[in-house]
Amino acid sequence: MQDRTLKRIFILLGLAVLLWILYLLKPVVIPFVAAFFIAYLFSPFVEKLEKYNVPRWISISVVFLGIGFLLIMAFWYIVPLIWKQLIIARDSIPIGIKWINSTFLPWVSQTFNVEPMEIDTDHMSAMVMDYVQTNYSTDSLQAMALKIAQSGLNFIQIGGTVVLIPIIAFYFLLDWKRMLNNLQNLIPRPYVKNTLVIVHECHNVLGAFVKGQFLVMILLGVVYAVGLQLIGLKVGLIIGLVAGLASIIPYLGFAVGIVAAVIATFLQFGLDWMQLVLVLVVFMVGQAIEGYVLQPFLLGDKIGLSPVAVVFAVLAGAQLAGFLGMLVALPVAAVIVVLLRHVREWYEQSQIYGNPVAVVEAGQQGTVNIQTDQMNVEVEIKQPNTNNLQDTENSSKINGDDRL
C-alpha cells in the first residue's frame, strides 16, 4: 500500500515538473498547440478525401488550398466594403464633433448649470504638438526609434510564427494516425477502455461545439449587419461583422456591437431617439434569434454550463492567458465538464462515498474468500472427477454403437 502511494506521489510530481517546463517554454509551445488544434479541426476533411483513395499528402494539400482560397475570396469581397465604411466613419467624425459642440455640450451646460465649453480641434492639435516637443528630446526620440525597431522585430517574429503554424499543422496531419496510435499505446493497459471512452466524449463535445459556434458567429454577424443596414446606419456592415466575430466570446459580441452602433448613430444622426430605439431593436432581435433559434439548434447543450459558469470560465481564461484564454475558455470548460462528470461517477461508486466494496482473496485448499462490509463468504471450489467424465464418454460411445 505504501509503495503504491509513493508511486502515485512521484507520478504527480513528474506531471507538475512537466507542466512547469511547458510553462517556461510557452512562447515555443504555443505555435505547436495552435498547429495541433488546426490539424484537429481539418482532420475530418482529410479523412473524407482519403476514402476516395486520394494520397494523404494530396488530401492535406487540397484542404489547405481550399481553405486559403475561401479566405482570399472572403477578404477580396469584404475588405473593399470595410474600407468604404471606414471612409464613411472618418468623414462622420467632423459632423459628430459639430453636433457635440452645437447640441450636446450646450444641453449639458443648461441642464446642469455648468460653464459652457466646446471641442476645438485646432487647439487640441497644437496641445499635442507642444507636448511632443516639450517631453521628447533627442534622447527620447532615439529611445522611441529603438522601441519602434523592437516592435518591428516583434512584428516579424509574429509573422514568422503565423507562417510556421500551417507548416507544423501540415506535418501533424501527415502523421496524424501514427501520432494518435503512439499516444494510445502510452495509456496503461488497465485504463485503456475508460480513457478511450472519455476521449471519445471530449472529441464529440469539441467537434459539435466548434462547428456550431462557427455557424452561430456567421449567422449572427449577418443578422446584425443586415439589420443595421436596413435602419440606415452607413457603417452597419462593419459593425455587424465585428459583432458576429466577437460573439465567439460570450456576451462580448453584443456589448461591442451595441456600443459601436450607438456611437455611430450619434455621429450620423445626432441625438435621434427613434434611431437609437431601432438600434436597440436590431440587437434585441439578434439576441432573441441567437438564444431561441441558433443556440438550441446549432449548439444545444454541448457545454452543460449555466450562464454564471460561462462568465466565470471566460473571466478565468482572460486572467490566465489574456485574449487567447478568452477564446479557448469555453472549449476547455466543455472538456473539464466531461472529466468532472466521470470523476463524479467514479466517486459515487467508490468506498469513500459509502458503497460497499467486495474484496476477493484466494484461500487455502481450493477456497475463495469474498469480504464486504456486510458479510464474509467462503466459497469452496471443487475440481470435476476425471474418471466419471471418462465413464460418461465411454457409455455414450457404446450407446452410439448399439444404435448403429
N, C-alpha and C positions, 0 to 999 in steps of 0.2 A: 504493500500500500504506500509506504514511504517512497519507494523507488518511482512509482507512478506519479506521485505528487511532485517530486523533484524533476522528473522528465517534463511534466506539463509546465513547471516554472521556467525551465530552460527554453522550452519552445516559445513561451510568451516573451521571454527576454530577447530571444533571437528575432522574433517578429518586431518587437519595439526597436531594436537596433536597425533592422532593415528599413522600417518606416522613417527613422531619423536620418539615415543615409539618403533615402529618396527625397526627404525634405531639403537636405543640404544641396542635392543635385536638381532642385526644382527647375531652374532655367533649362537644364538639359533634358529633363524628363517630360516637361510639358509638351514639346513638339511630338514626342513619341506617343504620349497619351492621346493627343489630338489626332494623330495619324491612325492609331488603333481604333478610335471612335469612328473616323471616316470609313475605315475598312469594314467595321462592323455594320455601318449603315448601307454600304454599297455591296456587301457580300451577297444578299438575296438576288440582286440583278445579275451578278456574275454567275451564280448558281443556275439561274434560269437560262442564260446563254449557253452554259456548259451542257445542258440537257439536249441541245441541238448539235452535239458533237463538235462544238467550237473549242479550239485550244484555249486553255485558261488565260494565257498571257494576251491573246487576241480579245477574249471576253473582257478582261480588265481594261484594255486599251479602248475598246468600243464604249464601255461605260464612262470612262473618264472623258473621252472626246464628246460623248453625248451630253454629259453634264456641263462641260465647258462651252459647248455650242449653245445650250439653253441659257447659260449665264450671259454669254456675249449678246445674244438676241434680246434678252431682257434689258441689259444695260443700253443696247443700241436704241431701244424704244423708250425706255424710262428716262435716261439721262437728259435728252433734249427737253422733255416735259418738265423735269425737275429744274433744269437751268432756266427755262422760260418763267417758271413760277418764282424762282429766286430773284429774277429781274423785277417781276411784279412786286415782290416783297420789298426789294430795295427802293423801288420808286414810291412805295407806300409809306416809307419812313418819314419823309418830309411832310406828307399830308397828316400823318399821325402826330408829329411834333406841333404842327399848326393847330390841330384840333385840341391838343393838350393846352397850348398857350391861350387859345381863344375861348375855349369852353370849359375844360376840366378845372384848370387852376383858378379861374375866376369863380367858379361854383364852390370850390373848396374855400376860397377867401371869404366869400359872402356867407357861406353856411357856418363855418367855424370861427368867423371873425378874426382871421389871421392876416398878416401882411401879404399883399399880393406879390406874386413873383412870376417869372416866365423863363423858359429854356432858351438861352442864347447860344446857338451852335458856334458862332464865331468866337465868342468868349471862351467856350469850352475847348475849342481847338487851340486857342492861344495859351490857356492854362496848361494843357497837355505839353505843348512845346516848351513852355517855361520850366515845367517840372523836369523834362528830359534834359534840358541844358543845365539846370541847376544841380541835379542829383547824379548825373552821369558824366564823369570826367573822362579823360583819355584812358586812364587805367580801367575805369568801369566799362568803357566801350571795348577794350581789349578782353576783359573778362566776359562781356556779353558775346563777343565774337567767338571766344573759346567755348562758351556754352552752346552757341548755335552750331559750332563744328561738332561738339559731342552729340548734340541732338541729331545732326546729320548722320553720324556714325551709328547711333541707335536706330535711326530710321533704316539705314542699310542693313543692320543686323535683323530688324524685324522683317524687312523684305526678303532677306535670305531665309529666314525661318518659314515665312509663308510659302516660298518656293520649295523648301525642303520637305514640308509636311506631305504634299501629294506624292513625292517620290518615295518617302517612307511608307505611306499608305499603299502604294503600288506593290512594294515588296512584301508588306504584310498580307495583302490579298493573294499574292503569288504563292506564299507558303501558309495560307490560312488553315487548310485541313491538317497539315502536318503539325502546325503550331498548336491547334486545338487538341490533337491526339497526344502530343507531348504533355500538355497541361493536364489532360485527363489521366495520363499514366502517373503523374505525380501525386494523385489523390490516394490516400491509404485505402487498401482494398476493402476493409470492413465498411468504409463510409462512401464507397463509390455510388451506390444506388441513391442514397439520400442526397448526396451532393449534386448528382445529375438532375434529380427532381427539382431541387432549389434553383439550380442554374437555368433549367428549362422555364420555370415560372418567372424568373427575373428577365429572361430573354423575351418571353411573351409580353410582359408588362412594358418593358422598354420599347419593344418594336411597335406595339399598339399606341403607346403614348407619343412617341416621336412622330409617327405618321399622322396621328390625329391632331397633334399640336401644330404641325406644319400646315395642314389644311385649315385649321382654325385661324392661324395667322393670316393666310392669304385671303380667305373669305371675309374675315373681319376687316382687313385693310380695304377690300373692295367696297364693303358696306359703308365704312366711314368716308372713303374718297367720293363715292357716288352721291352719298347724302349731302356732304359739304358742297360739292359742285352744284347740286340741284338747288340749294338755298342761295346760290350766287356768290359763294366765297371763292375768290380768284385763286388762292393758294390752297384750296381744299384738297387737291390731288396729293400734293406732297405731304400735307398734314395727315391725311388718311393712310397713306402708305407707311409713314413713320409710326403712326399709332398701331397699325396692324403688326409691323415688325416688332415693336416694343412689347406687344402683348405676349411674347414668349415668356416674359416675366410677369406673373400675375399682378393685375391692377396697375402696372406701370403704363401699359398702352393707353388705358382710359385716362389716367392722370395727365400724361404727356399730351395726348390728343386734345383734351378739352381745354387745357391751359393755352396751348398754341392756337387753337381755334378762337378762343375768346380774345386773345391779343390781336390776332389777325382781323377779327371782326371790328375791334376798336380802331385799328389802323385804316380799315377800308370804309366802314360805315359811320364811325364815331359812336356816340352813345345811343345806339338804336336798340331799344329793348326788344322789339319784335325779332330782330336778327339774333340777339342773344338767346331768346327763347327757342328759336329754330335750331341754333347750335346745340342747346341742351336736349332738344327733342331728338336730334340726329344721334347723339351719344347715348341717350336713354334707349332708343330703338336698337342701336348696336349692342348695348349690354343685354337687352332682352333677347335678341337673336342669339347672342353667344350663350346666355345662360339656359335658354329653353329649347334651342334647336341645335347649335353647333356642338356645345359641350356634351349633351346627352347622347347624340347620335354618333359623333366622331371620337369622343374620348370615353364617355360613360363614366364608370367608377374605376378607372385604371390605376389611380394612385391610392384611393381609400383614405384621404386626409380631409379633415374638416378645414373650413376657411381659416380658422385661427392657426391650425398647424401649418397650412400653406404659407401664411405670412411669416410664421416663426422660421420655417425652412428657408425662405428667401432671405430673411434678415441674417440668419446664421451663415448662409452661403456668402453673403456680402461681407460679413465680418471676417470670415476665414480666408476668402480668396478674391475679394473685390467683385468687380463686374462679372468676371468669369464664374465666380462662385454663385452669383445670382442666376446665371444661365443654366448651370448644371444642378441647381438646388432641387428642383422637382424630380428629375430622373433619379438622382441619388436618393431622395426621400422615398421614391417608389420602390427601389431595391431594398432600402432599410425596412420598409413596411413588410416586404416579403420575408426578410430574415427574422424580423421580430415575431411574425406570425408562427414561423417554425420553432423559434425559441419558446414561445408560449405553449405550443403543443408538446414540446419536449418537457417543459416544466410541469404541465398538468398531468403527464404520465409518469413523472418521477416520484421517488420516495419522499423528496422534500415537500411536495405538495400534499402528501398523505396517502397516496396509492400504495397498496401492498406490493412488495417486491418478492418474487419467488427466487430462492437460491437452490440450485440443483447441484448436488455433490455425489460423486461416486463412492459408495460404501464398500464394505468388505464382503467377499463370498457372493458376488453377483447381486448386490442390492444397490438401490439409488435412493438418496435422501432428498426430499423436497421440503424446504422450510419456508414458511411465510410468517407474517405477524400473528395470524390466527390459528395456524395448525403446523404440525410436523409429521410428515408422512414418510414411511419407509416402504419402498416397493422392491419386491424380490423378483428377479428376472431368471426364469428357468430356460435352459437350453433344450430344444426338442431332442427326443431319443432317436438316434440314427437307426437303431435296429428295427424299431417299429416302422419307420419310414421305408426301410428296405423290404420288410414283410408285406407292407401295403402295396408296394410297387410290384412285388413278385406275384401277389394274389391277383392284382389287376391284369398282369400279363397272362396268367393261367386262365382266367375267365375269358380273356380275349381269344386264346387259342381254342377253348371249348366251343365258343361261338362259331369259329371257323370250321 
